[in-house]
Amino acid sequence: RLALALLVLPGGLGKPTARQERARPGAAQHEDRPGFQYDHEAFLGKEEARSFDQLSPEESREQMGKIVDRIDDNKDGYLTTEELKNWIKRVQKRYIYENVAKVWKDYDLNKDNKIAWEEYKQATYGYYL
């Protein structure tokens, strides 16, 4: 568990000095940014990643331990690739739903819980039209 925490926590050990290609040919790729912020957000979710950035290393380890326990679906004390994939899917799905709910308010201009083509155009291109 500690090894996983060190990979995800800000300031963790083992940061490579050069970018390494991790994707298979033809697979979707992302840019590694300093501090592995992309991976940090993918693993924790954008909001939770921000809150982790405010924690001390001790608090981060404690919180990460709680998260690792939630990821370990079969409670065997180990994380499998499948458990990690499922966790990241859940985090990303939650982010998508939250983002849609937030953006929906901006597009549903007349607040009828529907987005008409005119509302979409106005919200997207309003100052251009």
Secondary structure as the mmCIF struct_conf table of DSSP 4:
data_model
#
loop_
_struct_conf.conf_type_id
_struct_conf.id
_struct_conf.beg_label_comp_id
_struct_conf.beg_label_asym_id
_struct_conf.beg_label_seq_id
_struct_conf.end_label_comp_id
_struct_conf.end_label_asym_id
_struct_conf.end_label_seq_id
HELX_RH_AL_P HELX_RH_AL_P1 LEU A 2 VAL A 8
BEND BEND1 LEU A 9 LEU A 9
TURN_TY1_P TURN_TY1_P1 PRO A 10 GLY A 11
BEND BEND2 LEU A 13 LEU A 13
BEND BEND3 THR A 17 ALA A 18
BEND BEND4 ALA A 23 ALA A 23
HELX_LH_PP_P HELX_LH_PP_P1 ARG A 24 ARG A 24
TURN_TY1_P TURN_TY1_P2 PRO A 25 GLY A 26
BEND BEND5 ALA A 27 ALA A 27
HELX_RH_3T_P HELX_RH_3T_P1 PRO A 34 PHE A 36
HELX_RH_AL_P HELX_RH_AL_P2 GLN A 37 LEU A 44
HELX_RH_AL_P HELX_RH_AL_P3 LYS A 46 ASP A 53
TURN_TY1_P TURN_TY1_P3 GLN A 54 GLN A 54
BEND BEND6 LEU A 55 LEU A 55
HELX_RH_AL_P HELX_RH_AL_P4 PRO A 57 ILE A 71
TURN_TY1_P TURN_TY1_P4 ASP A 73 ASN A 74
BEND BEND7 ASP A 76 GLY A 77
HELX_RH_AL_P HELX_RH_AL_P5 THR A 81 TYR A 107
TURN_TY1_P TURN_TY1_P5 LEU A 109 ASN A 110
BEND BEND8 ASP A 112 ASN A 113
HELX_RH_AL_P HELX_RH_AL_P6 TRP A 117 TYR A 125
TURN_TY1_P TURN_TY1_P6 GLY A 126 TYR A 128
#
